[in-house]
Amino acid sequence: MTRRMKTLSAVALVLLGALTLAYINRSNIIIAAVGFAQRMAVSTEPNRPVNWEDGSTWQGNGEKPPNIVVILTDDMGFNDVSTYGGGLIETPHIDALADEGVLFANGYAGSAVCSTSRAMLLTGRYSTRFGFEFTPAPNAFAPILRQLTHVDPMPRKFRFPESLENTTGNDLPFAARGLPPEEITLAEELRKSGYRTLHIGKWHLGRDPLLRPRAQGFDESLMMEGGLYLPVDSPEVANARNEFAVLDKVQWEIMSYAVSFNDSNRFEPDSYLTDYFTDEAVKAIAANKDQPFFLYLAHWGIHTPLQATRQDFEAVGDSFPNHRTRVYAGMIRAVDRSVGRVVQALKDNGIDENTLIIFTSDNGGANYIGMPDINKPYRGWKLSFFEGGTHVPFVMRWPNQLKGGTTYPYAISHLDIMPTALGAASQSPQAELIDGVNLLPHLSGQITAPPHDILIWREGHYQAILSDGWKMQRSASPEMVRLFNLEQDPFEKSDLSAARGDKVAELGRLLDAHNDRQADPMWPSNVEIPIWIDKSLGDQPTLDDDFIYWPN
């Protein structure tokens, strides 16, 4: 063999090796390419101070209306709050809200996913009434997942139904996929009666200028624009990557550390995101202490990516089964600390007694973080209509108005937050049809009947209904009906659909009647995500394990 031939052979071997390595690591290459394109498309400026406007003094007649503070966490499991019976760590500040207010034993999210829950919370209406059925995602999302699913180690794959493969989102751009401007939000209602309206944190209801917080009733908005709690290489952060979850890998590559204030350019926060949002909430409360205000503090915590401060990571101790669980516990500690600091800010400014605080989570804990007990004792996860996906922490506190240490047993919903907040402000919703209920007469004992005869959850063909203690889930793909008597079986262990065909038919008629009154989706579902019911992605699920498909 000549030297030239040897050289060509060596080059060929190197190229073959490189191609083989690229094939083996093609998921990482795809993700890295997406991340690079994302970073090139947007820029983030250095931190800048946030100056909240002085809310001035209440000029209205009569008694000053109460302040309204809604604290919404992200993906917080029922078992993440210690007052509900367990959890990884104690959550003393959230527990104190319950001790001093009302703990809802059966508080439900509007949906089992973040975006639609938020739309329902702010409008008091089922989001399907105005076509907001699926979480907004760019058109490129499904093709990327289609490539990644080929190398996903999970035994059950993402699905891309043939009928959905060529849809383009009804020609609705990604930025325009959100809460329609004609819907009336809680912020718009309260601002009309003289409230200052303040948003801090996650939005996820559209990125078009007409859909952002300040166009939807908020006077000021400090908006999350990225998704990292701290830069990945910060010496102050403890990171936990979940290699078993494709979506987790994507997040680490595409997310940035960024916010905007009142629709400014993106800039970096100056601390761990949960603490940063809390710092700014404390400042916003001080600036508006003399004026009735509505503060919507929509934390990103404890959503992935799993990042805790080093301080919280060390403070929770080392008695956890693995590193990611310890990081997650540190994230819970930061959220709990935030609740305590908000309450203390209200006290420091002399307005605690005249403030209604509502605390809840947008949906249940996610299976892709790989922790088995976050929704305990309930089955299921975020992206499922089992109780683990929708049965969430829910607390209200209003000194001298709501009796402290009370547990309310009946089912209530995110739909009720808007009419309840308006009731506290002596207002009524202006929308023609509100699905939520003002809970204050129920909590005072003025009304003794349950607030709801029916609660419904819908995500395309996957739907659920709760009526008179009976809960039915059904889907078309795979074709399935499950029926549970929650009064006798609150943890959904015994499917009674075969034995109680009469109840299946009754609930089916109620669900069909509801569907007949909903709008068509404003954009289509283009992917179906497999969700195991009883195993997290870290528990090595198999094709034999029970599952549902979540359309999005």
N, C-alpha and C positions, 0 to 999 in steps of 0.2 A: 504494500500500500504506500502511495506517495505521501510526502508531507502535506501536500494540498488536500489530498483525500482524507488524511487523518484530521486535518484542521476542520474540513467540512463536516466530518462525522462527529467531531467534538461539539461543533456549533449545533448540529442537528440534535444531539443528545441534550444539550442545554435548553434548546427551544422546546423539545419534547417534554423535558422536566418542568419547564416554566408553564407550558400549556396544561400539563397534568395538574400542577399545583393550582393553577388558575381555575381549572374545572372543579377541583375538590373544594376550593374556597370561593366558588362563584357567588354564593350568597353574600359573603363579606364584601366582595368586589362591587356587587350591585348596590349594597347598602352604602358603602363608602362613596360611590359615584353620586348617589342621590344626596348624601350629606354634603359633598363638595359643591354640587349645583345649588343646594339650598343656601349655603354660606356665601356663595358668589352673588346670589340674587338679592340678598339683603345685607345691610351693614348695621352695626350697633355702635353708638357713640359712647364715650366715657360717662360715668355717673354724673348726674346733675341734681341739685336739690329740688325737692318738690315743695311748692309753696301753696298751701291750701288757702282759699279765699276766706276772709273773715265773714262769718255768717250774719253778723250784726245782731240786733235785738228784735225779739218778737214784737210785732206791731199789731197783732190781731186783737180781737175783742174776747173778753172772758178768760177762762182758765187756759193756760198754755197747753196745747195738745202734747201727748207723749212722744218721745223719740222712739223710733223703730230701728232695731239692729238685727239683721239676719246674718248669722254666721253659717256659711255652707262649706263643709269639707268635701273632699273629693275621694271617692272609692273607700270611704271608711266603713269597715265591717261592723256589724252589730256587736260582735264580741271585742271590738277594739276599745270600747268604752267600759270601764270597770264597773260602773253602777249597774250595768245590765247583767253582771254576773261573773265576769272573768277577765279575759284580756291578757295581753303580754305584760303590761305594766299598769299601775294605778294611774287614773286620770282624775286627780283630785279637783281640778278647776271645773271640768265638765260635770263631775259628780255633784259639786256644790250648786251648780245651776239647777240640777234636779232636786236637791235637798231644799232649795229655796223657792222652787217653782213647781211645774207640772212635768212629770215624766210620762211620756206616752208609751204604753206597753205594746201598742200595735200601730206604730207610725210607718207609713209607706211612702216610698219614693214615687214620683210621677211615672218613672220608667226605670228600667234596669241599666240605663246608660246615661251619660252625663248631659248631653246637649238637650235632649227632649225634656228631661227632668227640669232643667233650668228654664226652658220656655214655659212649662206649666207652672212653676213656682212664681214667675213674674207676671203671669196673665190670669191665673186661676182657671184656666181652660185646658181641656185635653188638646195637646199640640196637634193631634190629627184633625181637629176641627178646622185648622188653617193650613193643612198640608205639610206640617213639619213632623215627618214620620221617621226619618233616618238621620243619623249623625252626619253633618256636613263633612265631606272628604273630597280632595281634589280628584279629577278624572284619572290622574296618573296612579292613584292609590291602588286600584284593582290590578292594572298591568304589573306593577312592582310586586304585589303579593302573589300574582300568578307565577312570576319567575321564582320567587323565594319559596313557594310552597313545594317546588320540586326537590328542594334540599332540606325542607323542614323535617326534623327527626320525629315529630309526632305521628302516630299511626293513622290518625284520621285527619284528612287534609281540608284546607279551605276549598270551598266550591264556588264555581263560576258558572251558574246555569246558562245553558245555550240561549235561552230567551233574553238574557240580560247582557250577553257578551258585547253587543254592539250599541248599547245605550250610551248616550253622551251627556246624561244629566238634564234631559229636556232642554238642552241649550242654555241652561242656567249656569253662569260661571260660579266657580267655587266661592268667591268672595260674596256673591249674592245669595248663597244658600244660608238662610238664617231666619230670624224672627221677623215676619212681615211688618213693615212700618205702620200699617193700619191697625195692628193689634195694640190694645191699650195696656201698658205695663203698670205695675205698682208704683214705679217711680213717677210716671206721668200723672197718675191719679193724685199722689201726695203732693207733687210740685204745684198742682193747680190750687191747692188749699194753703200754700205758703210754706211748705216744707223745703228745706235744703236736701238735695238728693245726691248721694255720694256712692261711687262704686270703686271697690279695690279688689284686684285679683283677676281671676279667670272670667272670661265672658262666654265664648264658644257659641254665640248666637248670630254670627255673621261678621264679615270683615269689611264689607262695603261701607262707605261713609254714611249711608242712610240706615245702616243696621247696627252701627257701633253704639256704645252706651250713651254718649251725649246726644245722639239722635233718637234715643229711646227713653228719654225722660230724666237722665242723670245730669246734674249741673256740673259735676266734676268726675273724672275717671282716671284712676291709676290702673292701667290694664296690662296684664301679663301678655307678653309678645313672644316668649320663648318656651321654656319648659324645664330648663335646668335650675336647680336650687342654688347651686354654686358652680363655677367653672370646674370641669372634671378634674383638672390638675391642681386645684386649690389645696394648699396645705391644711386648710380648715375643714375639709370635707372627708367623710367616709362613704365610699361608693360601694354598691353591691349590684353586679351585673348578673342577669339571669340568662345563661347561655342556652337554656332549654326553651326559650320563648323568642320567636322570630320578631314579634312586635317590639319586644324589649331591645333587641339589637338595633332595630331601626331608630328607636328613640334616641339612643346614645349618639348616633351619627347626625341626626337632622335637627335636634333641639339646640337652642341657644339660651344664653343667660341675658334676658332682655325684657324691658317694660316700656310703656309709653305713658305720658301724662297729658290728658286733654288733647289727644290725637297728635302729639308731638312726634318727632323722629324717635326711633328706638334708642334706648340707652340702658346701660348696665345698672342694676340695683347696687347697693353698697354693702349688702350682707346676705346671709342665708335667706332664701325667698320668704319662707314662712315668717321669720322674724322681721324681715323688711316690710312685708305687708302689715304686720302688727304695729311696727313703729309708726307707719304712716296712718294707720287707723287711730292710734292714740293722738297724733297731731291733728287729724281731721276732727276728732271729737272735741278737742280743746278749741279749735277755730270756730266751731259751730255750737258751743255750749249754750249760748243765749237764744238760739233759734231752734224750733222743732226740726229734727233732721231724720232722714232715713239713710242708714249706712248698710250697704250690701257688701259684706266682707266675704268674698268667694275665694277661699284658699285653694291652692293647688295641692297642698298636703292632704292626704298622704299618697297621692297618685305616683306611679312610676315616672321617671327613673328613681330607683331607691338611693337617696342621698340624705345623710344626716350630718349635722355638724359633729366635728370631733368631740366637742364638749358634751353633746347629748349622747353620742356613742359611748363615751367613757362613763357618763353618769348613770346609764341604765344597767351597767354591770355586765358580767360575762356569763350569766347563767342561762344562755339561750342555746338552742340546738345547732345553730349555724350562724355564719357571719351576716347573711341577708336578714335573718330574723332580728338580730341585734340592731342593724341599721334601721329596719322598719320600726322597731320599738323607739329608737331615738327620734324618728319622724313624728310618731304619735306624741311623744313628750313635748315637741315643739308646738304642735297644734294645741295641746292642752294648756301649755304656758300662754299661748296667744289668748285663749278664752279668759284666763285669769287676768291678763294685762288689760284686756278690753273692759272687763268689769271694774277693775281698779281705776281705770281712766274715767269711767262714768262717776265713780265715787269721788275721785279727786276733784272733779269739776262740779260736784253738787247736783248731779242730774240722774243718779242711779235710781232713785225712787220713782222717777217719771219716765222710765225707759222699759219698753217691752223688748226682751231678747228672745229670739228664736234660733235654736241650734239644731242642725240636722246634717245629713250627708246626701249627696246627689244620687247615690245608689249603693249597693252592697260592695263588699271587697271582691277583688279580681282574682281569678284562678291563675293568672299568668305570673303572679309573684311567688308562687310555689310554697304557700303556707296554708296548712290544712284547716286551721281552726278559727280563722278571722271572722267567719259568719256564724260560728257555733252559737246556739244549737241547731241552726237551720241548715237545710240542704241548699246547694246551688250557689251561684256566684253572680257578680256583675255579668251582664249579657245573658241572663236567664230569668224567667219569671217564677222560678222557685223562690221561696221566702228569702233565701240567702242573697238574691239579687235585688229584692225590693223592700224587705223589712229592715228598716234603718234606724239608727239612733235619732231621737226626736225629743226635744225639751223646749219648754217655754217658761220664762221667768219675768214677772212683772210685780215688783214689791207693792203690797197693799191692795193689789187688784186680783192676783191669782194666789190661791191658798198654797203656801209652801208645803213640800213633802207629800204632794198629791200624786197618785198614779191613776192615769185615765185609761180605762180598759178597751174602749171601742176603737175601731179602725178609723184612722184619719190619714190625710194625704198632703203631699206638697201642694196640691190644688187648693188647700185650705189656707195657705199662708197669706195670699193676697187679700181675700175677703176678711180674714181675721185681723190683719194689720190695718185695713181700712176701718174695720169696726172699732178698733182701739182709738183711731183718729176721728171717730164719729162720722165716718163717710160710708157710702155705699158704692159698689162698682158701677161704672157707667156702661159697660158692655151689655149687650142685650142678653147674652147667655153666659152664665158663669157656672162652672162645674164644681167649684170649691164651695165651702161652707164657712161662715163666720163661727169659729169655735167658742167664742167668749160666752154666749148664752148657755152652751153645753157645759162649759167648765164651771160656770157659776151655779149650775143646778136649775137655772131658769127653764132649760129644755132638758128633759131626762132621756129622750129617745136617742139612739145612735145617730151621728151626723150623716152617715151614708147608708143607703140601701144597697148600693152597687159601687164597686170600684173596678176599673177596666185598664188593662195594659195591652198595647198593640205595637208590634213592630213587623209590618208586612203580614205575611201569612202566619207568623207566630204570635199568638194572642192568649190572654188570660182574663178571667173574670172572677170576682169575689162577691158573693151574695148570700146573706143570711148564714154565714159561717161555712158555706160550701165554696170551694175554689176549683175551677176547671182550667186546664191549659189545653190548647190545641194548636196543631201546625199542619201545613200541607206538605212540608218537605223536611224530614220524612213525615208521612201521614200519621198522625198521632193524636190521641185524646187521653188526658190524665185527669182524674177526679179525686179530690181529697176533702174530707170533713175536718176543717181546721179546729173546730171546737173539741173534737175527740182525738185528732191527729195533727197537732200544730206543726209537726216536723216533716209532714208529707212523706210518710213511710209506706202507707197503704193506699194503693190506687184502687178506687172503687168504681171505675168507669164500666167494667164488665157487669158488675152486680147492680148498678143503679143507672140503667139506661134512661129511666124517666128523668132523673136529675140532669144527666148529660143533655137530653133534649130540651129541658127547661132552660138551662143556662145557655145552650146554643141559640135558642130563640132570642134571649136577652142580648146576647153578644151580636147576633145578626142585626137586631133592631138598632143597636148602637152604631154598628158599622155603616148602616144605611144613612146615618146622619153625619158622617165624616167626609172630609174633602179628599180628593185624590192627592197622593204625594206630590210635592213640588219638584222633587228630583227622585230618581229611582234608586232602589237597592242594586248594587252590582257585585256583591260578594256575600257569601254565607260562611260564617265562622263557627267551627265546631267548639262546643262548650261541654266538657264533661260535668256531670252533675255532682258526683261524689268524690272526685279526685282533682287536685290542683295539677298544673302542668309539671310540677316538681315531683309528683307521685307516680310517675311512669304509667300513665293510663294506657289501656289496650283497647282494641276494637270491641272487646266484650263488655267494656264499661258503659253504663248508661250515659246518654248524651242528648243534646238538642243542637239544632243549627240556628244561629242568630243571623237574620238578614240585615245587611247594612249596605 
